[in-house]
Amino acid sequence: MPLALLALAVGAFGIGTTEFVMMGLLPDVADDLHISIPTAGHLVSAYALGVVIGAPLLAALTARMSRRYVLIGLMALFVVGNALSALAPGHGWLLAARFLSGLPHGAFFGVGAVVATGMVPPERKARSVSLMFLGLTVANVAGVPVATLMGQHLGWRATFLGVSAIGVAAIAALALLVPRDHAHAAPASGLRGELAALRSLPVWLALLTTVAGFGALFAAYSYITPMLTGAAGYAETSVTLLLALFGVGATAGNLLGGRLADHSLRGTLFGGLASLAVVLFLFPLLMRAEWSAALAVTLLGTAAFVTGSPLQLMVMEKASAAPSLASSANQAAFNLANAGGAWIGGLALAAGFGATSPALAGAVLAVLGLAVAAVSYAVDHRRPEPAHPARVVTGHVPEPAEALHR
């Protein structure tokens, strides 16, 4: 695999760390800024809002620019956002800085996925995307726990300065390892033409599959702590280690999904969603003992992230005229799934259905995602398909794959 994928993974590691570390730092931030924890929780929402807005907007505005320079520029914006977070004098400024930090998130993964698939043969495209996403899953294993400990011992501001340093390292890696490409002349339709590529039923079905599939994950994962302490009997001090097990499972699932999707994209997607539904349906049973609860957390990460690469590639294929924009829109869909899944899981919990009820709500969402994927499959079979869909994406990368290796 090209070394440029390592540079993309470093950027993904920094993004994954800053996205999830705020959950562990909420008490420290609230205490330092003299605000309540629910108010501090808005900082998580501000980041997610930045992702949802920035993903399609920045991808569309930079669609005809050199993708190498776009990636470097997005990571520079990431560094600025995290540095401003560290220097924020109050809650309002920190809220704005978190929103700014979230803006480049989706576009980085979107453009990065197009660059990654353009550097490898068609039969290794899903694997290349999974290697970029490896940085995101490893962030859950190592980045977030280390950054949380740093914030607890050195202050939360030190955490964001550390994340900024990761961003600087990513910029250096991108500049050194990602091959040069060229800006392209914008088509007559310009931005309108880019957006028009998303006006198709298959694209929206693919995005809805992402929302439902990952909504299933976050319906359960958002309430994993009360499940582990209230149902499985773990002490709160053990939760951090168990969340690292989730990261291990997510890393394994991500790599497995990339390898399997290169052989059968649809089969991997269906199998991943079905496995996720089964794991979530079994959660009430698995949460009755500590050993099985630990297994459940690991399997949750594995089943959920098996679908990551297939979903990313499927969206890119369905909007082949604007793969960067479509891929970035999929990242926005992922964050909508984060917010929507947590909301639905919270409804089940608030209704008094028990500590493990968010997992059952997630299982229903996984089945819904499977149904949407089936509808998408049926729609595709009623339309003419290209001889090799994966090649469609390559055709819209700025340079041929061999030129990218210069």
Buried (B, 14 or more C-beta within 10 A) or exposed (E): EBEBBBBBBBBBBBBBBBBBBBBBBBEBBBEEBEBEEEBBBBBBBBBBBBBBBBBBBBBBBBBBBBBBBBBBBBBBBBBBBBBBBBEBEEBEBBBBBBBBBBBBBBBBBBBBBBBBBBBBEBEBBBBBBBBBBBBBBBBBBEBBBBBBEBBBEEBBBBBBBBBBBBBBBBBBBBBEBBBEBEEBEEEEEEBEBBBEBBEBEBBBBBBBBBBBBBBBBBBBBBBBBBBBBBBBEBEEEBBBEBBBBBBBBBBBBBBBBBBBBBEEBBEBBBBBBBBBBEBBBBBBEBBEBBEBBBBBBBBBBBBBBBBBBBBBBBBBBBBBBBBBBBBBBBBBBBBBBBBBBBEBBBBBBEEEEBBBBBBBBBBBBBBBBBEBBBBBBEBBEEEEEEEEBBBBBBEBBBBEBEBBEE
